[in-house]
Amino acid sequence: MTDSLPVALYTAAQVRELDARLIAAGTPGFELMQRAAHAAWRALRRRWPEAGAVTVLAGRGNNAGDGYLVAALAQRAGWQVAVLAVGDPQALQGDAAQACAEARGCGVAIEPWHAGASLQGVLVDALLGTGIAGAVREPYISAITAINASGLPVVAIDLPSGLCADTGKVLGHAVQADVSVTFIGLKPGLFTADGPDRVGALVFDDLQADPQIVRQTVGEAVRLDRSSLVQVAPRAPTAHKGSFGQVLVIGGDLGTGGAALLSAEAALRCGAGMVTLATRPEHVTASLVRRPEIMCSGVESTYSLTALVERADVLVVGPGLGQAPWGRSLLSLAAQRELAQVWDADALNLLAAGGIQLPTGCVITPHPGEAARLLQCSVAEIQADRPAAARELARRYACVALLKGAGTLVAAADGRLALCDRGHPAMASAGLGDVLAGVIGALLAQNLSPFDAACLGAWLHAAAGERLGTQGRGLAASDLIPIIRQLLEEQSPCLK
């Protein structure tokens, strides 16, 4: 599984700052614009080499300038070219005005945008780019609607117009691209919230930017891949089960026993030295039949749980726990222990309901609905700015917050933020979150910090789903566990 994209993620403002620094260091702005146009043109020709025609829809900023230069390149290549100016070309300034003049000098036909304008060939979205602030307005709404309704292939320059570069939120209306060609620095919005639905295939070009200048700006977040993940330490020849922690999974009320068992099995397969499952007595037999290596104890109350908690190094609390008195009482006991803990599912719902305090140093793994309850807001507000929501969860609860969903985010209370862009739509299936909780628990037991365990766990889980997703629908949560084990060995070999 290879990945050629950079790991640093930058806000739109940071990318503009990088652009300004490159210009100040001696690279003219128009030269950067030319490099961006060449990158977009290369991507377009690779994807549709026989198209023979392009229609550029141009706005009124530097994004439009890129589009005008793409039109000039296509004209010189002998393609049929048209530019529909949604923004007034007379209002263009600086490099964008020079780009427009170059296109005119090449003989490119530039017409004002109007409803019913003819769209042909490959459409080049050079409307808004990263410069948009607030909801999309006319005439851009009409242009975006026409692009999406055309059925023609679409290349977005920098990012699909109408998509927020920082959050991935659609700002009322957004282009649906087949390919997005982005420059200098990757933006979080390309990978999270609505971004994955709008971006299509992502192409990155650094525009030959001086790496030393780029490194002067600390990114907003880190994108998780093999190069940015921490490794689990290899094992010494004298290692034994006591060296790798005891994970106690607490959950599995009547009717949901499988959730806790999935977590326990994932913890076992990811290298925890010992795994105990505390669940309803009715589930003990099924657990022993399925996975005898997991020590399964039936618990009726906190009295029978106390001894198990005392022996544990890591708690995974919540899968199948329920919100009835049984689950609440077990969670109350866990909340009193200063151990490394992962809280998921109903543990988070009970936390949101109040009366229970999350211990310090925990990892929480909410989906957007659970995050909304924890932050007392709507799911729409969570999805409108997922990076801010993840950071607020981490700050408010003094924890590491893993906000699940497309473009999973991991936030630490100290402000660190990581994004996982792996995964597959086939993962939309019950039980996968239970597996993730168990994976993180096992990594905590092997002495990873909460932030590192959450990052590595999120990546292993998503990468396994991506690998299995090629087989299509019907992915079961338990299918992931052996693949996660294999990926962990590839990423962090057991032996040196």
C-alpha positions, -999 to 999 in steps of 0.1 A, spaced: 0 0 0 19 31 -13 12 67 -7 30 95 -26 11 125 -10 28 147 16 18 143 53 15 180 62 -19 196 59 -23 234 57 -52 258 60 -61 280 31 -45 309 49 -13 290 55 -11 280 18 -15 317 8 13 325 33 35 299 17 27 313 -17 37 348 -5 70 334 10 79 317 -23 73 349 -42 93 369 -17 122 344 -20 124 351 -57 98 330 -76 75 353 -95 38 348 -89 31 344 -126 57 316 -128 39 298 -99 6 303 -118 22 288 -150 35 258 -130 0 252 -116 -16 254 -151 9 229 -165 2 205 -136 -35 208 -142 -31 203 -179 -8 172 -174 -34 157 -151 -62 164 -176 -43 149 -205 -34 118 -185 -70 111 -176 -86 121 -209 -59 120 -236 -84 118 -265 -109 144 -253 -98 170 -278 -119 198 -262 -121 218 -230 -144 243 -215 -129 265 -188 -153 282 -163 -133 310 -148 -140 332 -118 -121 364 -110 -91 355 -88 -59 336 -91 -79 304 -95 -93 319 -127 -57 328 -138 -48 292 -135 -78 283 -157 -69 309 -184 -34 295 -186 -49 259 -189 -70 272 -218 -39 287 -235 -20 253 -232 -50 235 -246 -52 260 -275 -16 255 -283 -21 217 -283 -47 221 -310 -77 213 -288 -111 230 -291 -111 255 -263 -137 279 -248 -136 300 -217 -169 310 -200 -161 340 -178 -183 338 -147 -163 366 -132 -157 397 -153 -123 395 -171 -120 433 -169 -119 430 -131 -89 407 -131 -58 421 -116 -21 412 -114 -11 377 -124 -47 367 -132 -50 396 -156 -17 386 -173 -30 350 -176 -62 362 -192 -42 383 -217 -20 353 -226 -51 332 -233 -65 360 -256 -31 362 -273 -33 325 -281 -67 330 -297 -88 315 -269 -124 325 -272 -136 341 -240 -174 345 -236 -194 358 -206 -212 330 -187 -249 328 -191 -276 302 -183 -278 277 -211 -241 283 -222 -227 254 -242 -204 231 -222 -181 207 -242 -153 183 -236 -136 183 -203 -148 210 -179 -121 229 -160 -134 244 -127 -115 276 -122 -143 294 -104 -135 299 -67 -106 278 -54 -96 284 -18 -105 321 -18 -142 316 -10 -155 329 24 -192 322 32 -219 306 11 -216 304 -27 -237 331 -44 -249 338 -80 -238 336 -107 -215 309 -93 -245 288 -81 -258 286 -116 -224 278 -130 -218 250 -104 -252 236 -110 -246 235 -148 -212 218 -143 -228 191 -121 -257 185 -144 -236 183 -176 -225 147 -172 -191 158 -186 -158 150 -170 -146 177 -146 -111 188 -134 -111 211 -104 -81 235 -100 -68 235 -64 -101 221 -50 -137 219 -61 -153 253 -61 -177 257 -31 -158 233 -9 -143 248 22 -105 241 21 -102 240 59 -133 219 69 -145 200 39 -179 215 42 -200 223 11 -207 260 12 -242 257 -1 -232 244 -36 -200 227 -47 -186 212 -79 -185 174 -82 -150 168 -97 -136 137 -113 -100 150 -107 -88 177 -84 -53 191 -88 -40 209 -57 -8 228 -52 19 237 -27 2 222 3 -26 198 10 -57 211 27 -77 193 53 -110 199 35 -99 176 7 -100 146 30 -128 151 55 -165 159 58 -179 164 22 -145 165 7 -141 128 -3 -174 130 -21 -164 160 -42 -127 158 -49 -126 127 -71 -90 115 -78 -65 138 -60 -34 150 -78 -8 170 -58 19 192 -73 43 212 -51 51 237 -79 88 231 -73 85 250 -40 117 252 -20 112 226 8 131 248 33 105 276 28 76 251 31 90 237 63 90 272 79 52 269 82 39 243 107 9 226 92 -25 226 107 -25 188 109 -7 157 99 -21 132 75 -15 96 87 6 73 65 34 49 72 60 77 74 40 97 100 29 68 123 48 57 154 60 21 154 53 -4 181 86 -16 196 99 -50 184 99 -78 210 129 -91 228 135 -129 227 127 -131 264 93 -114 260 64 -129 279 27 -122 282 32 -100 312 53 -76 291 24 -64 269 -3 -55 293 -37 -68 303 -67 -53 285 -101 -55 302 -130 -50 279 -162 -40 297 -195 -42 279 -220 -65 262 -254 -61 279 -281 -85 269 -286 -85 232 -253 -68 224 -227 -92 236 -211 -95 202 -199 -59 204 -177 -65 235 -164 -97 221 -153 -80 189 -134 -55 209 -117 -82 230 -108 -103 199 -93 -72 182 -72 -64 213 -60 -100 214 -50 -100 177 -32 -67 180 -7 -79 206 -21 -74 241 -5 -99 264 -37 -108 281 -73 -99 274 -103 -103 297 -139 -97 288 -163 -85 316 -198 -90 303 -232 -104 312 -230 -140 325 -253 -151 297 -225 -144 272 -197 -163 288 -204 -196 270 -206 -180 236 -173 -161 242 -154 -193 253 -167 -212 223 -157 -185 199 -124 -174 214 -111 -195 244 -79 -174 246 -100 -145 260 -106 -148 297 -144 -142 300 -160 -133 333 -197 -128 339 -204 -98 360 -237 -88 376 -225 -57 394 -195 -36 403 -187 -60 432 -177 -87 407 -160 -62 384 -137 -47 410 -111 -75 411 -109 -76 373 -102 -38 372 -75 -41 398 -55 -65 376 -60 -45 344 -35 -22 327 -60 -8 301 -98 -6 301 -119 -6 269 -154 5 280 -186 9 261 -190 -17 233 -225 -31 238 -226 -16 273 -261 -2 271 -275 27 291 -294 7 317 -284 6 354 -261 -24 347 -240 -5 322 -240 27 341 -228 11 373 -199 -6 355 -189 26 338 -190 45 371 -165 20 386 -142 24 355 -144 62 358 -129 60 393 -97 43 381 -67 63 368 -58 37 341 -53 41 304 -88 38 290 -107 38 257 -143 49 259 -167 41 230 -203 37 221 -226 38 252 -198 49 275 -199 81 255 -237 84 256 -236 80 294 -208 105 296 -228 130 276 -258 124 299 -238 137 329 -230 124 363 -199 106 352 -164 121 349 -139 109 322 -105 100 338 -76 120 325 -55 105 296 -83 86 280 -91 80 243 -127 86 232 -139 74 199 -172 91 190 -190 91 157 -206 124 147 -239 117 166 -220 108 198 -198 139 193 -229 161 190 -243 148 223 -209 153 240 -207 189 228 -244 196 231 -249 206 195 -263 192 163 -246 166 140 -247 193 113 -226 216 134 -201 188 140 -198 180 103 -196 217 94 -162 219 111 -149 185 120 -114 197 129 -127 222 154 -151 197 168 -124 171 174 -102 197 191 -131 209 213 -138 174 224 -101 169 233 -100 202 252 -133 199 270 -127 163 282 -89 165 286 -85 135 264 -75 122 230 -106 124 208 -109 103 177 -138 116 156 -149 89 133 -163 94 98 -149 102 63 -116 117 71 -113 104 107 -96 130 129 -75 125 160 -71 155 183 -50 159 215 -57 183 243 -25 201 235 -37 210 200 -22 183 179 -44 171 151 -40 141 127 -62 130 98 -67 96 84 -78 96 48 -79 58 44 -110 37 44 -138 24 20 -175 28 18 -179 -9 24 -170 -1 60 -205 13 66 -214 -17 87 -222 -24 124 -194 -34 147 -164 -18 131 -162 8 159 -160 -20 184 -130 -34 166 -113 0 165 -117 4 203 -101 -30 209 -72 -22 186 -65 11 204 -67 -7 237 -41 -32 226 -17 -5 214 -21 13 248 -12 -19 265 20 -20 245 31 14 259 20 37 231 8 71 242 -29 78 239 -24 100 209 0 76 191 -23 46 199 -53 64 185 -35 75 153 -20 41 146 -53 24 155 -73 46 132 -49 40 103 -47 2 108 -85 0 110 -91 22 79 -63 6 58 -77 -28 66 -112 -17 55 -97 -2 23 -80 -35 15 -111 -56 21 -134 -30 5 -121 -40 -29 -143 -71 -25 -174 -50 -23 -204 -49 0 -210 -72 29 -179 -65 49 -183 -78 85 -165 -62 114 -147 -95 123 -133 -96 87 -110 -67 96 -93 -83 125 -69 -107 107 -61 -79 82 -53 -54 109 -30 -80 125 -12 -84 91 -9 -46 86 4 -41 121 32 -67 114 40 -49 81 42 -15 98 58 -27 131 75 -61 128 74 -82 159 111 -90 155 140 -67 145 
